[in-house]
Amino acid sequence: MEVKVLYFGVTADITGKEQEFIADVKDLNSLSAILTALYPGLENANFRFAVNLKLIDDINTLSINEGDEVALLPPFAGG
């Protein structure tokens, strides 16, 4: 399946992109593996996934669907 991936903050710096479509995604684990293969710098980056505007605490607990929007979000600053 194909999902839309949005990059913010450090993830946008690492990928050099704001968004792209990634194919052959089965779940968030496979997406994470695809992204770190494409962009090795993501392996050490601090970010969280959000799927369709919902923050994900555990990438093993959520399935994703064709056309979902997955964002890679840097840590939030308080204030």
BATOR-612875 format. One line per 5 residues: number of its first residue (from 0); their letters; for each residue x, y, z of N, C-alpha, C. Coordinates in pm, whole numbers. Each point is the difference from the previous one (the first is absolute). Layout:
N
NUM) a) X/Y/Z/X/Y/Z/X/Y/Z | ... $
//
This chain:
79
0) mevkv) 83/-118/0/-83/118/0/88/124/0 | -57/112/-34/73/126/-5/-55/96/103 | 89/68/72/-39/101/97/74/131/-29 | -58/108/44/63/132/-12/77/26/128 | 127/35/-13/84/26/117/36/148/2 $
5) lyfgv) -24/63/115/32/141/20/117/11/96 | 95/86/-32/119/18/83/0/140/61 | 37/6/129/7/127/70/131/7/78 | 48/122/20/119/22/82/120/-78/-48 | 63/-72/92/123/-73/-29/-22/-106/-108 $
10) tadit) -120/-60/-6/-24/-103/-102/-2/62/-139 | -50/121/-12/3/70/-129/144/36/-36 | 79/36/100/142/30/-25/73/-124/-50 | -25/-113/61/68/-124/-37/-40/-47/-139 | -130/6/-30/-49/-52/-129/15/102/-112 $
15) gkeqe) 5/127/35/3/105/-102/-135/17/-68 | -105/-49/65/-135/5/-58/-100/42/106 | -113/53/-48/-112/29/89/-103/-112/-3 | -7/-70/-113/-93/-112/-11/36/-88/-117 | -49/-122/2/16/-92/-112/-97/-116/20 $
20) fiadv) -20/-77/-105/-82/-120/7/94/-120/4 | -29/-92/91/80/-122/16/-90/-119/-28 | 46/-88/-89/-76/-119/-39/52/-123/73 | -73/-108/-13/36/-130/57/7/2/153 | -89/79/61/-6/10/145/-104/-99/52 $
25) kdlns) 39/-79/100/-93/-96/60/-56/51/132 | 86/68/76/-37/54/131/105/104/38 | -11/56/121/96/103/39/142/-56/16 | 11/-125/41/134/-60/10/66/-7/-136 | -74/-42/-102/60/-8/-133/30/139/-54 $
30) lsail) -87/97/28/27/137/-43/127/52/67 | 15/-25/128/120/43/71/124/-62/-62 | -6/-128/-34/114/-68/-62/31/59/-138 | -103/28/-78/19/60/-133/66/137/14 | -51/81/93/51/136/16/145/2/49 $
35) talyp) 34/-89/93/139/-1/47/94/-55/-106 | -50/-86/-88/83/-47/-112/24/113/-100 | -105/79/-26/13/113/-93/81/115/60 | -19/24/129/61/113/69/63/-49/131 | 122/-52/-5/63/-58/119/6/94/121 $
40) glena) 1/128/-24/3/97/110/-123/-5/89 | -109/-54/-51/-122/-9/80/14/-100/114 | 91/-95/-16/16/-104/102/34/60/136 | 76/108/1/41/63/126/-78/127/32 | -97/33/-83/-78/122/21/-109/-24/105 $
45) nfrfa) -31/104/72/-106/-5/101/-129/54/-62 | -97/-89/-22/-129/43/-56/-108/-100/38 | -124/42/-19/-115/-87/22/-82/-8/-128 | -71/-109/-14/-91/-15/-111/-139/52/38 | -67/59/-97/-143/31/12/-65/-54/-127 $
50) vnlkl) -112/-67/17/-74/-55/-113/-136/68/-5 | -26/64/-112/-127/74/-17/-26/92/119 | 103/75/38/-4/103/104/-5/-55/142 | 18/-131/19/-3/-60/134/141/-47/36 | 54/51/112/132/-42/45/-1/-147/38 $
55) iddin) 105/-69/-37/11/-143/26/107/-24/107 | -38/-70/106/94/-29/107/80/-127/-28 | -62/-98/-65/65/-128/-25/-28/-40/-145 | 103/-2/-84/-21/-29/-142/-43/-143/-24 | 8/-84/102/-41/-140/-15/-150/-20/21 $
60) tlsin) -72/104/45/-140/-19/37/-99/55/-102 | 48/60/-107/-93/64/-93/25/-49/-142 | -107/-38/-66/12/-32/-142/-25/128/-79 | 53/3/-120/-25/115/-86/-64/-49/-128 | -65/90/-71/-76/-33/-119/48/79/-120 $
65) egdev) -33/-50/-117/30/69/-126/-44/145/9 | 91/90/-35/-33/142/-5/10/73/133 | 34/-70/108/16/69/128/111/103/-8 | -8/98/87/101/105/10/81/-24/127 | 129/-18/-16/89/-29/112/99/116/13 $
70) allpp) 2/61/117/92/113/24/110/-45/95 | 120/48/-25/113/-19/90/22/132/70 | -28/0/132/-1/124/76/115/5/99 | 74/112/4/107/16/97/-60/23/138 | 84/-6/104/-51/29/135/-61/139/7 $
75) fagg) -103/12/81/-66/128/17/65/78/113 | 14/129/-19/56/88/103/-115/58/82 | 16/4/129/-103/58/86/23/148/20 | -98/62/61/26/140/26/-113/83/26 $
//
